[in-house]
Each structure stands twice: as structure tokens, then as C-alpha cells.
Amino acid sequence: MCIGNEFGKRLDYMKSTSQLYLAPIQGVTNEGYQTIYHDLFSGIDCYVAPFVKVGMQGKRKNRKKALLPERNEKIRLIPQILSNNVAEFLQFDQYLQDAGYQEFNWNLGCPMRMVTLKKRGAGLLPYPEQIEAMLDHIMPKIHCQMSVKVRLGLKHADELLTVLPILNRFPIQMLIIHPRLGQQAYAGQVDLQAFEECLRTAKHSVVYNGDIFNLESFRALQKRFPQIKHWMLGRGVLANPFLPAQIKGEDKDKSEKLEMIMRFHAAMAAQYEEKLSGPAHVLDKLLAIWFYLHHVFADGAALYRQLKKAKKYEVYKARLDHFYSTTPPLREHLNIVSEDFI
Ligand SMILES: Cc1cc2nc3c(=O)[nH]c(=O)nc-3n(C[C@H](O)[C@H](O)[C@H](O)COP(=O)(O)O)c2cc1C
């Protein structure tokens, strides 16, 4: 690809300054996804793991599997906690320290009703005193660095603005802001004006997160917020795994891309076949990937319908093989919006 001088310089600038994080997407970006993605694609600098619930009972086995020490050697993996309980934080921190991790993330943004009703995730944002009391207890005792992932609020955009001066008092590693309300989940627009206000108030380094679905949306945000150097991408990468590389000016040609998608899917299928009991579970998990990934193909919607209707894993595999055999074209431009993922 021939890159003009000016454009080339701009890409070099982005390469050296933009750090890209893969957002945690529960049920998709699990440990297999992160490592397989990292082996095949490029552009992502850091992976935030989907949250673990650190109950006093149960869940420990899963947590240990997902956060094994060696997982942190190949990629920069940031484990995430969803909790409002100081003892759970200290227990999590101790486990991570023993496993060789140096950082974790606190999920203060999860919008799921069953989570927010328990004053966890975005459900804690309307309670600044509780957040402050927790930080007072946690921060002097933890060994890892802690970052926080937040929304603008649960119901009102001024909730985060009230919480920020509290966060400012503590040595938090960074703040990841998704500029929507909890009650919006992923519907409607991101509120960039409210994000701008948060930027003015926050003293910590801020990571922008939300609706970066193509190069154009990234560039527009970069232009509007030149002070932001760290970006978190979720559904945009799941739909187009080449997006981080494109942002960093390392695009591939189309035949290579098809090959990479096929290898990615084959590796994901192999790890699910090994890990899960029975083809129905494997099929479910792979369909969760295609829910996003089908967007990368020009005729992806039809493929996704066919795969969903397959019902049996053998039929699914045959349909996918047939699709690949037609050398399906990839989309030039992914013109997607948040509603495409609801
Ligand atoms: C199905 C799904 C699961 C998610 N799971 C998590 C999670 O475990 N932890 C978290 O902090 N955010 C989670 N998120 C939110 C994403 O990390 C991210 O903030 C959100 O998708 C907005 O970014 P995007 O527009 O780049 O996708 C989830 C989002 C979706 C759609």
C-alpha cells in the first residue's frame, strides 16, 4: 500500500502515541479469545479480562483458570473485579499478587439490572460516600495498582461528576470512561459532551471507551480529544478484528484477511471443543463470536442467519466450510452502530 508523506507521518504519530485496550466482553473475550487474538492479529496493547465475582464461596476455580500466572506472561492482561465488598478486594488482590499480577480493574460500569440492584457495577455510582469509604479501606492495603472502569452514572450524568473528585484523591492507575448511563445499557448515543466535562474534572489518566467501530469514528474522537492517548475498543474489534491494526496503520490485504479469520475461528473452535462438554455448547459459544464477527463479511448477515438455523454443530461446520469455499468478500467499510449489537 502506498502511503502519502503527510498521511504516513500521521500514522507514525498514532503508532507511537495511541495505546489500544481490548474491552472485556463477558462470554466472548475469555482467556482463549485473548491469546488466540493476540497470536493472530496485531494492534492491541493490553487486554482487560471480563469481571470475576470474588465470592467467599464458589467461583474460585473459574477465577484461577482464567487468571493463571502464565496468562500474564504473553499478553498484558488486567483482571477485573465486580464487587462492593472490601474483604473481596483484599482477597482478590492477594490472589493476584501471588499469581504475579501487578494491576487489576474495578468494574463500576456494569449496567445489568441484577448487578446494579445489588449496588455493584454502575449501581454503585449514585452512592459516592460508599465508594469513598471503600477506597479509604482498600487503597492503603492493596499491592496491585488499581484502575477503575466507569459510566457517566446509573440514571444521571452528574453522578460520575460527583464521584470524580473522590477518585481524584486516590492513587488510581487510570480511569476508563464509557460515556453512557447504566440505564441506557448500550442503546442511544455516547454522550461526548458529558465525557468532555469528566475530562476537565478527572485528575487521572483517562481511557476513552465507546462505539469505536471503524477508522473514521476513531479519527473523529482522536481529533476531538487530542489529549486522550489510551483507547478501549470492544464490539468494534469483535466485529472487525483488523481494526486495531488499521488504527495503527498496519492493514493487510483481503486474501490474507480471509485466511486470518478462518484460522481465528478454527483456533476458537478447537479450544472450545477441548474445553466444553458436548457440541451444543461449542456451537453456542461460536455463535456468540459470529454475532459480532459476521459484520466483517459483505454477506455476513445471511451467513449468520444460516449458522443460527443450523442447530447441530456438524451442520454449522458444513455451512461455514461452504461459505469459505466461495471466497466471500470482506466489507470495505464497517458502517455499524451500537444498535446493531442489541
Ligand atoms: C455482552 C457484553 C459483555 C460485557 N462484559 C463486560 C465485563 O465483563 N466487564 C466490563 O467492564 N465491561 C463489559 N462490557 C462493556 C464493554 O467492556 C465496553 O465497555 C462496551 O462494550 C462499550 O465499548 P464498545 O462500544 O467499544 O463495545 C460488556 C459489554 C457487552 C456488550
The ligand as a MOL file (V3000), in Angstrom:
LIG
                    3D

  0  0  0     0  0            999 V3000
M  V30 BEGIN CTAB
M  V30 COUNTS 31 33 0 0 0
M  V30 BEGIN ATOM
M  V30 1 C -22.0660 -8.6650 26.0880 0
M  V30 2 C -21.2130 -7.6640 26.7980 0
M  V30 3 C -20.4840 -8.0850 27.9010 0
M  V30 4 C -19.6790 -7.1420 28.6030 0
M  V30 5 N -18.9350 -7.5690 29.6890 0
M  V30 6 C -18.1900 -6.6530 30.3750 0
M  V30 7 C -17.3920 -7.0290 31.5080 0
M  V30 8 O -17.2710 -8.1870 31.9090 0
M  V30 9 N -16.7100 -6.0330 32.1490 0
M  V30 10 C -16.7470 -4.7260 31.7410 0
M  V30 11 O -16.1170 -3.8560 32.3400 0
M  V30 12 N -17.4690 -4.3660 30.6650 0
M  V30 13 C -18.1730 -5.2850 29.9880 0
M  V30 14 N -18.8610 -4.8870 28.8730 0
M  V30 15 C -18.7260 -3.4920 28.4010 0
M  V30 16 C -17.5610 -3.3680 27.4090 0
M  V30 17 O -16.3320 -3.6500 28.0360 0
M  V30 18 C -17.4860 -1.9550 26.8040 0
M  V30 19 O -17.3980 -1.0360 27.8580 0
M  V30 20 C -18.7240 -1.6390 25.9560 0
M  V30 21 O -18.9730 -2.6910 25.0450 0
M  V30 22 C -18.5430 -0.3160 25.2000 0
M  V30 23 O -17.4020 -0.3820 24.3740 0
M  V30 24 P -17.5300 -0.6630 22.7780 0
M  V30 25 O -18.5200 0.3200 22.2490 0
M  V30 26 O -16.1400 -0.4440 22.2450 0
M  V30 27 O -18.0070 -2.0720 22.6350 0
M  V30 28 C -19.6480 -5.7960 28.1780 0
M  V30 29 C -20.3810 -5.4130 27.0480 0
M  V30 30 C -21.1540 -6.3150 26.3490 0
M  V30 31 C -21.9080 -5.8510 25.1280 0
M  V30 END ATOM
M  V30 BEGIN BOND
M  V30 1 1 1 2
M  V30 2 1 2 3
M  V30 3 2 2 30
M  V30 4 2 3 4
M  V30 5 1 4 5
M  V30 6 1 4 28
M  V30 7 2 5 6
M  V30 8 1 6 7
M  V30 9 1 6 13
M  V30 10 2 7 8
M  V30 11 1 7 9
M  V30 12 1 9 10
M  V30 13 2 10 11
M  V30 14 1 10 12
M  V30 15 2 12 13
M  V30 16 1 13 14
M  V30 17 1 14 15
M  V30 18 1 14 28
M  V30 19 1 15 16
M  V30 20 1 16 17
M  V30 21 1 16 18
M  V30 22 1 18 19
M  V30 23 1 18 20
M  V30 24 1 20 21
M  V30 25 1 20 22
M  V30 26 1 22 23
M  V30 27 1 23 24
M  V30 28 2 24 25
M  V30 29 1 24 26
M  V30 30 1 24 27
M  V30 31 2 28 29
M  V30 32 1 29 30
M  V30 33 1 30 31
M  V30 END BOND
M  V30 END CTAB
M  END
